[in-house]
Amino acid sequence: MLTRYKNIKPFITRDGSEIRELMHPMQHGNTQQSLAEATVMPGGETLKHKHLVTEEIYHITQGQGLMSLGEQLIEVSVGDSICIAPGTAHNIRNTGDIPLKILCSCSPPYRDADTLLLESQSPTNELI
């Protein structure tokens, strides 16, 4: 199966980030995982959240940021990959001056119902 970036409509997830589902079972027919691109604008930050059963891998493809992962704060930049275990609180802030782009791989596939927000306010930023 094949997807084309130009044909994928972005949407906003529960954590406030803009997502393009590059490959997801609900749209594309794969079964065990999902792959998405998240974009966070300069100065932007996602809401702190955790996933109850999903393991995520973030791979930074553009920009730089500060990631909160459990009790850790980690500076991230192009080429870095971060594994987020189920149940681990996390969020990311763009600390650069260009959009932060992240490939997000989820297994099992991403579902809003598996996302528990740990902050109730809106993100304090502008996401594209």
N, C-alpha and C positions, 0 to 999 in steps of 0.2 A: 504494500500500500504506500501511497505517496501523498504528502500534503504540500501545498505551496504557500509560503509565507504571505504573499500578497493577497491571498484569498481568506486568510484567517482574521476574523473580527476580534479585536481586543475587548475585554470586560474587566470590571473591578471585582476583586475577591474580597472576602470578609476582612482581611487584614489591611485593606485599602490600597493594595498594589494593582497596577494594571498588568493584566496577563493576556498572553496569546497562547492558547492551547495548541501546541505544534502537533501533538499526537495524544489523543484521549479516547478511551473506549466508547464514551457516549457519542462521539462524533465520527470516529475513524475506524472502529472495529477491532483495534488491538485489545488485549485482555488483561495483562498483568501489571502495567505501569502507565504513567503519563509523563509527558515531557512538555514543558511550557517555558516561555520567555517572560520574565518579569522586568518591568521598567520602573525605576524610581528616579524622579527628577532631582537636580541639585538642591540640597537642603532638605529633601524629602525623607520621610521615615515611615515604615510600616508599623502597624499596631503590634504590640507584643501578643503572641499567640502560641498555641501548641496544637499538635495533631495527636489524637488519641491512639491511632493504630498505624498511621502512615510514617514510613521512613522517607526523609527527603535528602536529596543531594543538591546543593547549590554549586554552580560553576560560574564564576565571574568572567564575562566576556567583554565588558567595557566599563571603565570608570573605577571608582574606589569607594570604600565605605567602611563603616564600623558596625560589626555584627555583635549582637548580644545573643549568647548561646548558653543557656542555663545561667550560671554565675560568672561566666567568662565574657570579656569584651575583647573582640578580635578585629584587628585591622585587616581588611581584605582588598585585593586588587586583581587586575586581569591575570587569569591563569590559575587563581586559587580555587580549590574545591573544598566544600564543607559538608560533612555528613551530620544530619540532624536526626537523632534517634527519636522514636515515638515518645511522646510525653515531655519532651524538652522544650521549655519556653524559649522563644527566639523572636528577634526582629532585626531589621537592618536599616541603617541610615546612610544616605548618600553624602559623603564628606567632600566630594569633588565638585568640579564646575561643569561637568558634562553628565548626561543621563547615565545612571548605573544600570547595566543590563546583566541579567542573571538567567542562566538556564537552570530550570528546576525540574528534577526528575523525582517522581513520587511512586512508591510501591507500598501498598496497593495504590491505584490511581487516586489523584486528588478528588476530594469531595468536600463541599462546604460543611456538610454535617459532621465531618471529622475534625473540623477546625474550632477550637475553643479560644475565644478572645479573652485576653487577660487584662485588657485596657478597654474602657467603654467609650472614650472620647474618639473623635475623628482624628485621622493623622494630621499633623501640624505642617502640612506641606501641600505642594501641588504635584500631582502625579500625572503623567501623560496617559 
